[in-house]
Amino acid sequence: MQLHRFAVLATLFFACPLSAEETSETAPTLCRGHYHSESDAVAQLKRMAATYSNLAQWQDRATAIRKQILTGAKLMPLPERTPLKAIIRKKREYEGYSVESAAFEARPGFYVYGNLYRPMGKRGPFPAILCPHGHATGPAGGRLRPDQQHRCATLARMGAVVFSYDMIGFGESLHHGWNHQHKQALTLQTWDSIRAIDFVQSLDDVDGSRIGVTGCSGGGTQTFLLTAVDDRVTASAPVVMVSAHFFGGCHCESGMPIHKTAQLETNNAEIAALAAPRPLLLVSVGGDWTKNTPVVEYPYIRNIYGMYGKADQVENVHYPGRKHGYQFLKRQAMYPFMVKHLKLDPSGVFDENTEVYDETATQIESPEQMYVFDQSHPYPSSALKPGTQIAL
């Protein structure tokens, strides 16, 4: 399947006012980390809002932002969709769901490693939900973390096919020698996520018209970037990451010129707004850079949804006393959103008495269980060597 209408992007840019210094022809401007202050972020959103006053003008601006993201990420034009050559093996069955180890080639010889969680005891076809992860490190970091396993297993028990996959240099990717500092990290991870939709849509038990995505921190960045450039995403929930004053602390989020050029400036709040009018859930906390979401980012995004007549399709759940991460409480905010918009079946999972989605049926697996390649299934000799510059 082709990447839809967003791949055919207009050349028109709606520019925000920049200083003479910013408009000079110099090296690309990278908006990294706390690139500007909270007050500067508010002023920037005001400048952005002044560039459109109706839906048609916003849609022109949205087209320009999408083009800037893809161009800055070196994905314009989109690469050829080469065969995925998917591998799905090592099926394990648990209470209400199964887990398989899965991989595919996003580019020839470049593998995306993950786990495929599927419902048991329910009839499909099922919606699919992608679960990118954040920057938690260690031998059991990334997709291998227990909190990620809880998220995926619980969604599967409610009737979703869930694909949880590694960032470059994390989990099984790290195990096979790849480093997250790879110069193409932002490019490759965005492309991996686009191909991950191709992968789940190729599965016989998936309804390809219902695709969700949710992740936190770096996985939250992947969530809103993918949703911005791929209109096959029908519902998205970026967690503790949508901020107007913070641009991501890793080169995989802000190491390429996707936020600012001589023609256009934007920020992650506005990029998240490119989900409109599709359902969007922002989960924010008082203990990180999403502390202002209820009064800064959410109103800006909701105004854009309002131009579509869909203000009710964007939500914000805010926990002022909580810190960064995708802990239990934040998963509890995400589950009903996905139930509602992807038509999941929460029976047997949601406890009406406690109003809690029960995660106790999750079987936490070891990294070795979750790996695609092991002693019984050797790593392919055709795989690219770690650190290889990937041809796109």
N, C-alpha and C positions, 0 to 999 in steps of 0.2 A: 504494500500500500504506500502510495506517495505521501509526503508530508504536506497533503492538505493545502488549504489556502494560505497558511502562514509562510510557506516556502516561496510563494510568488509575492514578493514584497515590493512595494512602491519605492521610488527613489526620493520621494519628498521627505524632508526632515523639518519638523517644527522645532526651531531652536529656542532654548532659554537664553536670556541675556548672560553673557560671559564677559569677564574683564579682558582688557587688551593683552595682558600677560597670558591668559588662558587661551586666547584665540590665535596666538602666534603659532607659526608652523614649527613645532618642536617635537620631541619624542612623545609617544602616547602618554596621556595622563592616566595614572592608575589610582583609583580611589580605594585605598587599602585601610582596613580596620576602622579606627575612629578618624576618618579623613577630615571630618569637620565636627563642630560642636552641636549640641542639641538645639541651641537657638539658631545656628546656621541651617540646620535641617528644616526647621519650621519656615525660615525665610526661603529656602530652596523650594519647598513644596508650594509656597505662595507664588513664586515665579513660574513654576510649572503649571499651576492651575490657571494662570493668566494667559496661557497659550491656547486654551480652548474654552468655549462657552456653550457648546452643544455636542450632541452625540457624534455627528459627522466629523467635527474637528478633533474630538478625542480619538476617534477611530483612525484618522490620519496620523495623529501623534503615536498611537499604539503601533501602527505599522512601522513607523520610523524607529521606535524603540526596539521592536523585534529585529529589524534589519541591523541595528547597531549591535545587539547581543550576538547575533549569528556572525556578523562580520568581525567583531572584536574577538570572538572565540575561534575564528578561522574555520567556520562551518558554513561559509557563504561562497559558492553554492553548497548545498548539502552533499556530502560524499555519496558515492554509489552504495546502494544497499546490496552488499555481497552476501552470499549464502551464510545463514547463521550456523549451520552444521551443529544443531543443538544436541547436547548430551544430557539425558535424564536417567538417573540410576539410584540404587541403594534405597529403595522405598522402605520407610518405617511407619508403622501404623500405631496410632495412639487413640485416646478417647475423643471421638468426634472429628479427627483430622489425621492426615498423613503428612509426612515430610520426605522429600526427595532431594538429592543433591543434583544440581543442574548447572550447566555452563553452555555458553555459545560464543561464537567468534564475532565480535563487533566489527572487526576488520580481519582479513585473512591472517591467521596465526595469533591474533590478539584476543585472549579469552576474557570474558566476564564470568565470574564465579558467583554462585548463589545457592539458595535453597528455595524449593518450591513447596509451599504449604497448600494442601487441598482439603476441601470438606469431605467428610465421610458420613453416610447416612442421609444425604440430601440429594435432590435431583437438580441437575444443571439444565442449560448452561449457566455458568456463574459469572459474576463480575470479577475483574482482576484488580488487585491493588499492588502497586509497587512500593517497596519499603527501602529507600536509601538510608544510609546510616550517617552518624556524625563522626567526630574526630577522636573518640575514646580509643586509646592505644592499648597495647599489651597483647599477649598471645590469644586472649579471648576478647579482643576488642571488636569494633565494627559490627558486622552482621552476626558475629558469634556471641555477642553479649546476651545475658539472660533477659534484659528488658526488651531487646529486639525480638527474641524468641517468644516472649509473652505476647507482644503486639501481633506478631504474625499468626501464631497458633490460635489466638482468640478470634481474630478476623476470619480465619479459615473455619473455625467451629460455627461461625454465624453465616457461612455460605459464600466466602470469597476465595478465589485462587490467589494466593499471595506470593510474590516473588521478592525475596530479600537478597540483595546483591552487594558485592564489595566495591568500595572505592579503590582506585589504583593504590597499591602499596599498603593495603589493609587486609586482614584476615588471610584468606587463601592466596590472594595476590601477593601479599607480603611473604607468605610461606614459600612461594615460588620465586622470590627474589626481587620483586618489583618495589620501587621506592616511591613514596607519595610526593617526593620533590621532583618528580618527572616534569619536565618543562611543559608538556602538553596536558597536564592534569585537568585543567578546566575544560579544554577541548574534548579530551577523551571521555571524561565523566558525563558531559552533556550528551555526547554521541552514544555512550553506553546506555543512558537512560532512554533515548529515542529508540535504540535497538531493543531495549527491554520491552517496550510496548509492542514492537514487532514480534518479539518472542512470545509474549503471553497471548497475543492475538492469534498466533499460529496454533495454539493448543485447542484440541477438539472440545474441551469442556468449558471454554471461556466465551462469554458474550462480549465480543469486541467493541460493542457500543457503550459499555459501562466500564470505564477505566478510572481507578482512583490512584492517588499517590500521597504518601505522607512520610515525613522524616523530620528529625529535629537537628538543630545546630547546622553543621555542614550538610546534613541530609535535608534540612529545611531549605537551604540554599538550592540544592538540587531539585527539591520539590517545586519551588516557585520558578526556577529557570526553565525546567522541563514544561511546566504548565504554560509559561509565557510563549514558548516557541512551538508547542505541539498541541493542536486543538483536539487531538484524540483524548486528552485528559478531560474527564467529565466532572470530577470532584477532587479537590486538593486541600490538604491540611498541613501547611508549614508550621512547625512548632518552634517556639523561642528563637526566631531568626529574622522576622520581618521588622526591620528598623530603618528609619529614615536617616539616622546619624551614624550607623555602623554598617560597613560594607562587606563584612566577613574578614576574619583574621588570617585566612590561609590563601596561598596563591591559587588554590583550586577554586576559590570563590571570587577573588578580586585581583588576580595576577595578570589579567588581560584587559584591554580597554573596552569593556562592555558598558561602563557607567558614564563616561565622559569623553567627548570628542569636541573638536572645534565647532561642530554643527549642533550638538545636542548634549544636554546633561540630564541624568536621571538618577534614581536611587532605588534601593531594594523595595521600598514601600510602593513605588510606582510600578516596578517590575511585577510585584505581586498582584497589582491591580489589573495586569493584562489577562488575568483569569476571567475577568468579567465578560459575559454575565453568568459564567459557570459557577456552581457552588464552591465557596471558599471559606475555610475556617482558619482563623488566626488564634493560636494559643500563645499567650504571653505571660510574663512573670515580672515581679518587682525586683528580682535579684540579678538581672542582666540588662542588656541593651534594648530589650523589649518593654522596659518599664513604662514607657510613654504611650504604648500602643492604643489604649482606650481613648486618649485625648489628642493624639497626633496622627498616627498611621491609619488607624481604623476609620476615623471620620473622612480622611482623604479618599481612602479606597471606597468607602460606602457612598460617597458622593458620585463616584464614577459608576458604581452599580445603579445608583438612582437614575442616571441618564438613560439606562436601558429599561427603567421601570422594574428593576430587579434588586432593590435595596435589601429585600428579605433573604437574598441568596448569599450574603456575606455575614459572617458571625465572628465575634471575638469573645473568647473565654479568657479571663485574666485572673491570675493568682498573685496578688501583691506581696504575699509573704513567702513565696517560693523562689527557688533558684533555677539555674540553667539545667536542662536535661529533659528526657522523655520518661519521667517517673510515672508511677501508678496513677496519680491524680490526673495527669495530663492525658494519659491513655484513656482514662474514663471520660474525658471531654471529647476525645476524638471518636470513640466508638459510636455514640448515637448519631453523630454527623454522617458517618459512613453508612450506618443502618438506614438512615432516612434517604440519603441521596443515591445510594447504590442498591437499595431495596434488599438489604440483608435480612436474615431471619434470626432474631436474638433469643428465640425460645431455647431454654436450657442453659443459657449463658447469662442473661439479664435476670437478676433477682428483684422482683417488684417490691419486696418487703424492705430490702436494704438499699434499693436503687443503685446497685453495683453490678458491673459486668464481671462475672466470676472468671478469674484467670487460673484457678487452682488445678485445672485439668492439663495445664501445659507441662510437657515433659522436657525438662532442660537437658539439652544434648551437649556433648563435649565437642571441641573443635574437630577432633579426629572423626567423629560420627558425621559431622556436617560437611567435611571436605568432599569435593567431587573426585579428586585424584588421590589415590593412596597406593599401598603395596599391591592391592588386588586390581587396581585400575591405574596403571602407570601414566605419568604426565606425557602428553603427546610429544613426539620428537619434532613435529612440525610447528610447535609453539615458538613464537618469537622470543629471543633472548631478553632478559630483563634490561630495561633501560633503552631498548630500541626506539628510535624515532619512528612513529607510526605514519605511514603514508595515507593521506586522506584525500 
